[in-house]
């Protein structure tokens, strides 16, 4: 798309494995006018090898930069991560637990 194309490069991938395990991920980068950017995301899921050992995870990340001169640029980055993980399982007692963990972050420089 040339020097000022919306998407200069990108990729997508999908993988799988035992125990209903799968992962999709993708990345894009490019330039839109003066804005240089990068973005990535992923989704992972696994049923686990025993009862209540499943995992679910999703992530995203964006970064942008606008150069003002050869010595100065404004940058910002933002991210998200979320997961659900089984913590314990006592099938004889009928007790199990899952934990959800979320994180959001950002930075300007």
C-alpha positions in Angstrom: 0.0 0.0 0.0 3.0 2.3 -0.1 4.5 4.4 2.6 1.2 5.8 3.9 -1.0 2.7 3.6 -3.4 1.8 6.4 -2.0 -1.7 7.0 1.6 -2.2 6.1 1.9 -5.7 7.4 -0.1 -8.2 9.4 -0.5 -11.9 10.1 -3.0 -14.3 11.5 -2.4 -17.7 12.9 -4.4 -20.5 14.5 -3.1 -23.6 16.3 -4.7 -26.5 18.2 -3.7 -29.4 20.4 -4.9 -32.1 22.8 -7.6 -31.5 25.4 -9.6 -29.1 23.2 -6.7 -26.7 23.1 -6.7 -23.9 20.6 -5.0 -20.5 20.1 -5.7 -17.7 17.6 -3.5 -14.7 17.3 -2.9 -11.8 15.0 -0.8 -8.7 14.5 -1.1 -5.6 12.3 1.3 -2.6 11.9 1.5 0.3 9.6 1.2 4.0 9.1 -1.9 6.2 8.8 -0.7 9.7 7.9 1.7 10.7 10.6 0.6 7.9 13.0 2.8 4.8 13.2 0.9 1.9 14.9 1.2 -1.7 16.0 -1.6 -3.9 17.3 -1.7 -7.5 18.5 -4.3 -9.8 20.0 -4.7 -13.4 21.0 -7.2 -15.9 22.3 -6.3 -19.2 24.0 -8.4 -21.9 25.4 -7.8 -25.4 26.7 -10.1 -28.0 28.3 -7.3 -29.3 30.4 -6.1 -32.8 31.0 -8.4 -33.5 34.0 -11.7 -32.2 35.3 -11.6 -28.5 36.2 -8.2 -27.9 34.7 -9.4 -25.7 31.9 -7.9 -22.3 31.0 -9.3 -19.3 29.0 -7.1 -16.3 28.1 -7.5 -13.3 25.9 -5.0 -10.4 25.3 -4.8 -7.2 23.3 -2.1 -4.6 22.8 -2.0 -1.3 20.8 0.9 1.1 20.4 1.0 4.3 18.4 3.6 7.0 17.7 3.5 10.4 16.1 6.9 11.8 15.3 7.2 15.6 15.7 10.8 15.9 14.7 13.9 13.7 14.4 14.4 14.1 18.2 10.8 14.1 19.5 7.8 11.8 19.2 4.6 11.3 21.1 3.9 7.7 22.0 1.0 5.8 23.6 0.5 2.2 24.4 -2.5 0.3 25.8 -3.1 -3.3 26.8 -5.6 -5.7 28.1 -5.2 -9.2 29.5 -7.9 -11.4 30.9 -7.9 -15.0 32.0 -10.0 -17.6 33.8 -8.0 -20.4 35.4 -9.0 -23.3 37.5 -7.3 -23.2 40.9 -8.4 -26.3 42.7 -10.6 -29.3 42.3 -11.7 -31.8 45.0 -14.1 -34.0 43.0 -14.8 -36.4 46.0 -16.1 -33.4 47.9 -17.8 -31.7 44.9 -15.7 -28.6 45.5 -13.8 -26.6 42.8 -12.8 -23.1 42.2 -11.9 -20.8 39.3 -10.1 -17.5 39.4 -10.7 -14.6 36.9 -7.8 -12.2 36.4 -8.0 -9.0 34.4 -5.5 -6.3 33.7 -5.7 -3.1 31.8 -2.8 -0.7 31.4 -1.7 2.3 29.4 1.2 4.7 29.0 1.9 8.0 27.3 5.4 9.3 26.7 
